[in-house]
Amino acid sequence: MKKVLLLDDELDILYCVEHFLSLEKFEVKSTVTCHNFINIAEQFRPDIAILDYRLADGDGGEICRMMKAHPTLKHVPVIIFTAYVKRGLNFFDFGCDEVIIKPFDLENLLSTINRLTGIRPINESQLHFIDKAGRALL
């Protein structure tokens, strides 16, 4: 089970994304504050982090920069998702792996997470059905 660390101070978005990803069989840990985020990440050891950019107590871009400079977290893919768009601001300058602009589509978020964590979608030709005797059915 892949682990997702989610940071957003908008509770509606936080609960929606957390619930959706839980249904998709991810282990999700979420927080509404930047305070101790790096410590939480060290303990949780996520496979991916999703960070809101504008937060009441900080900046998701700076959290991303800190993760990418951290010896044990630098390999963790980071998605910055935000409604904040400003001319000249390039979120990739913080070191994130992807940017998703709010409002966003949950299926797009899921496919981005799967791509960044190496989860490949299953297509019908890859499905194998097994009968009660353990034989493969076509």
Secondary structure as the mmCIF struct_conf table of DSSP 4:
data_model
#
loop_
_struct_conf.conf_type_id
_struct_conf.id
_struct_conf.beg_label_comp_id
_struct_conf.beg_label_asym_id
_struct_conf.beg_label_seq_id
_struct_conf.end_label_comp_id
_struct_conf.end_label_asym_id
_struct_conf.end_label_seq_id
STRN STRN1 LYS A 3 LEU A 7
BEND BEND1 ASP A 9 ASP A 9
HELX_RH_AL_P HELX_RH_AL_P1 LEU A 11 LEU A 23
TURN_TY1_P TURN_TY1_P1 GLU A 24 LYS A 25
STRN STRN2 GLU A 27 THR A 31
BEND BEND2 VAL A 32 VAL A 32
BEND BEND3 CYS A 34 CYS A 34
TURN_TY1_P TURN_TY1_P2 HIS A 35 ASN A 36
HELX_RH_AL_P HELX_RH_AL_P2 PHE A 37 PHE A 44
BEND BEND4 ASP A 47 ASP A 47
STRN STRN3 ILE A 48 ASP A 52
BEND BEND5 TYR A 53 TYR A 53
STRN STRN4 ARG A 54 LEU A 55
TURN_TY1_P TURN_TY1_P3 ALA A 56 ASP A 57
STRN STRN5 GLY A 58 ASP A 59
HELX_RH_AL_P HELX_RH_AL_P3 GLY A 60 ALA A 69
BEND BEND6 HIS A 70 HIS A 70
TURN_TY1_P TURN_TY1_P4 PRO A 71 HIS A 75
BEND BEND7 VAL A 76 VAL A 76
STRN STRN6 VAL A 78 THR A 82
BEND BEND8 ALA A 83 ALA A 83
TURN_TY1_P TURN_TY1_P5 ARG A 87 GLY A 88
HELX_RH_3T_P HELX_RH_3T_P1 PHE A 91 PHE A 94
TURN_TY1_P TURN_TY1_P6 GLY A 95 GLY A 95
BEND BEND9 ASP A 97 ASP A 97
STRN STRN7 GLU A 98 ILE A 101
BEND BEND10 LYS A 102 PRO A 103
HELX_RH_AL_P HELX_RH_AL_P4 LEU A 106 THR A 117
TURN_TY1_P TURN_TY1_P7 GLY A 118 GLY A 118
HELX_LH_PP_P HELX_LH_PP_P1 ILE A 119 ILE A 122
HELX_RH_3T_P HELX_RH_3T_P2 GLU A 124 GLN A 126
STRN STRN8 PHE A 129 ILE A 130
TURN_TY1_P TURN_TY1_P8 LYS A 132 ALA A 133
BEND BEND11 GLY A 134 GLY A 134
STRN STRN9 ALA A 136 LEU A 137
#
